[in-house]
Amino acid sequence: MTCQLQALCFDAHDPPRLARFWAGVLGWETADDPQDGVALLPSDDTGFRIRFLPTQEQKTGQNQMHFDLTSTSLDDQQQTVARALGLGARHIDIGQRPEEGHVVLADPEGNEFCVIEPGNNFLADCGFIGALACDGSQEVGYFWSEALGWPLVWDQNQETAIRSPHGGPKVTWGGPPLMPKTGKYRLHFDLAPPAGGDQQAEVERLVSLGATRIDIGQGDVSWVVMADPDGHEFCVLSPR
C-alpha cells in the first residue's frame, strides 16, 4: 500500500506564533505535536495536517511551495487579505504583474502565499486551500503521483498537478526553469505507511521511483529523511 500524506511541515522560528497565524487564516484547530512543534488539524476535506517545527535556520530565497487560497467573490478575496494582514501578514512583490488578479502575501516569518481572485477555473472545485503550488519539474510531478497514488489532473507544457481521490487541494508543479536551491527547504512533506504497513519497504519503493535517502544531520530518529528527484526533502514516518 502506498504512503499517505500525513502533514505539510513548516520550519519556524516561533512555531506557536506561526500556528496561530495560520489557524486564524484557515479556521483550523491547533493540536499538540509529538516532535515539540504545533499542528493544525483540517476543518475541511484537506487530507493532511500542517505542522510547525522549531528551527534556528534563517529563510533564504523564495520557498519552493506556497498556498493558493481561493475566493468566492472580490469582496471575499478582500476579506481574506484583510484577515491575513490583521494577523501579521504583509504584502510582498515577487514579480507579479499589476494586471494579475491574485494578491501575494507573506506570513509573519516570510513564507509566501497567494489569495487568488474569484473565477479561477483551475481551482473551481477546490476548497479554501485551492492548491499547494510547488516549484518543480514534470518528472517530480510524476514521482509524487506514483508516491502518493494520486492521479494526475493536469499535465501540459511540463506543468503537472495531482489531487487526492478524496478531494482537497491540488498539488501543482510549475515546470522549468527551477529556482536554485539555497539550503534546506523550509517546507516539506511527512509521509507514513498506513497502520500495519512497512516503513522500510515503503522507503525502498520510493527509491525505486527516483527518491534518495539523505542525511541532514537528523541523527538516530524513527523517521527516514529522503529527497525527491528535484532534491526536495521529505520524511517517511513509521506506520500510523
Buried (B, 14 or more C-beta within 10 A) or exposed (E): EBBBBBBBBBBBBBBEBBBBBBBBBBEBEBEEBEEEBBBBEBEBEBBBBBBBBBBEEEBEEBBBBBBBBBBEEEEBBEBBBEBBEEBBBEEBEEEEEEEEBBBBBBBBBBBBBBBBBBEBEBBEEBBBBBBBBBBBBBBBBBBBBBBBBBEBBBBEEEBBBBBBEEEBBBBBBBBEEBEEBEEBBBBBBBBBBEEEBEBEEBBEBBEEBBBEEBEEEEEEEEBBBBBBBBBBBBBBBEBE
